[in-house]
């Protein structure tokens, strides 16, 4: 099965590059924006030093919080979701449902397409609820992988992963289609033979 989106019309911007060397203190999420047609998708609006670390780069792109149509959460750890409330009009997607206002619509994230160029896949490993968003861009497929990788070098052994086998399988699944990976707490990287599996 090929997980890559069929379309190649999406574009992306990293709004805030995250960081961590261990589990706290001083953790920030990598927060990204994906644009495709009318969609304005923020991925993992998590912990940052101040909301301006997300909102100022968004404003530099000519967007206000109310312009964001969708928020995708890779998983439910606080460091990846802390600022979801900045986008009160957006549909919020996780592994099991779409939420908006007081509406909760069940649906499995596996294979859910936000557009021809943007889709979600279930990638458990760092947590049992992990989701990766795949965006087809003119340059290739970008995988917004949450904490499957915290940064380019891993960690190779995720200290909070509930199942090492699941983590490896999900990493391999993402690497089979990704030309670029945006990790949970670091800069985007091009995967290669040294990328932790």
Helices and strands as residue ranges (DSSP letters): E 11-16, E 31-36, E 39-43, H 52-60, G 65-67, E 70-72, H 78-81, G 84-86, E 91-93, E 97-100, E 103-106, E 113-115, E 118-122, E 131-137, E 140-146, H 164-175, E 180-183
